[in-house]
Amino acid sequence: MAEYAERATLGSGSTRSVCTVLVDTSAAKDDRTRTAFRNARLRGSRVELTLPGAGWGAAVARGLRHATQVGAEEVVLADPDAPADLDAPAEESRLAAALRRLREQDRPGAVCSPLAAPWWQRLLAIHVLRPLCAPALGLTLVDPQARTLVLSGDAVPDALAPSWGLMRMGWEHGHGLGLLAAVHEAGLDVRQTLPRIPHPEAFARSMNRDPVDRGEASALLPIALRLASVASPARGPVPVVPWVPDLGLARGQLPPPEVFTAMLTQCSRATQVVASRPGVAAGWPEPLLNSWHAARALRADIPAIAERLWLTYLARLGPWLRFGASAGGYTVPARHSVVAAARHFLLATGTPVVAEQTAEDVSGEYIAPSLPGTG
């Protein structure tokens, strides 16, 4: 990963000196990561920072503080846990593209380089996180859990500002959602690249991972709800698209049968709970909109709002999955329902929407024919 990040940085056309920093969170007596880093074939300088047992957020904060201390003009945060795009030529990698896009911004802030995934691994993002975060971020994120991103030197102090309390906003759970919000709130630009294609082994694991992950939701939903109270930057709200494409494996492909069955089982249980609570199971996206308004209250009970939203999302998801399955997967009609719901939500929250976007407006899906299971 260190070699890849350095090659991509140099391949982006940078003429500045490059320093690769390792923030090692291994146990104090475990030197395997540091040994591998020392053996990496790097052209520039390298620095080791040790933070035994720390989580992703603490490691990122430590790295950003170091960048501030040395006056870095650009910072690359590279996620080592989900290797992707490693075999691309340096100048063609998504990381290099992110750096070039950062330099093209009017007010350079941040560019995230999301990870491609099958559509059924993006269900929480498709129905909840993308529209919920868009008013505060000024864009519809491909992957709200983005962990690989680049920042300008000006954006780093904003991301670390104590008033944001980003550690309390969820960095410890391993995603850059709060970081992107802080940069956008400071009035700097936030953008994203096309997704990086994951390593085949990582991709194969993702095919069978449980897409209805309560742990993932409990980490992300409270953060997304807290973003609801974020004021718009001084430049005013930015028009956003209500829909972005996900990795297309084959036209209308369904999840593996055992994964699909487990998803429907969880959704059915949630539907029974929601049905027992009068007034909760309104048509989508009303529960999402209600949660957004509730989160903006002065003393909002975010955990309770997140739990209620999780249950209503599952109750929505079951019928939507059955509808998609009857048509062969994440087909145009299923995507149309997502576009319509997101547009409704965004307009109801006063967020400008890019005019006349439909599911067909995005030219193609992200195809990775060389990956296992893609056909």
Disulfide bonds with the S-S distance in Angstrom:
none
